Amino acid sequence: MNENMNFSFYEDNLGKNASSEYYLRAYQLDPKTKMFLNEFNTIEYSKEIIRASPVNHVKKIKEILSYPGIKGILLGIGIQGHFSSGYPNLVYMRSALDILGSTGLPIWLTEVDVQKGPNQNTPSGNVVDKLIAEWKTRTLKVIADSKGFAEASLFQGDCNLIVKHPVTNLLTRLRFKVKEDKSQETTVLHVTD
């Protein structure tokens, strides 16, 4: 459910339990999919009037989890970070994350941006730059040892492996998927001359 706490479109138009009913229906259709309650203004602003405050976020999660028939749902928290150009309230952000973390659910940062300002070298801007650099998809170069063994840790998702023979420069390509339920898996690739 995206931004329904700030705008409450479904509840306003379909009734008090509309969000919970949609989570239930999605859960019945695909019980293995993790579903998120995704909102903005959860970590950015410390005003009590924010509809998606961390406390209200937790209340909504408890409401969804207590809905009949929804036991066992894979639920997560999505938080957006739309920051102004000034310094972020780091104490509030930490407190907000602690409150959300008390649910034991995974927390995903789904959107991050900082308004343009006169001095872009702010703590929030630096955090965004570091996150973008860290999470950016990039090529990983691994060199095998003298016995031809190499090891790499990969993120979940589709991978393309290209192996270059050091003498002949011949390339061997392998496409594979790193699955969530395979925390450690070994793939053996034989390259011959």
Disulfide bonds with the S-S distance in Angstrom:
none
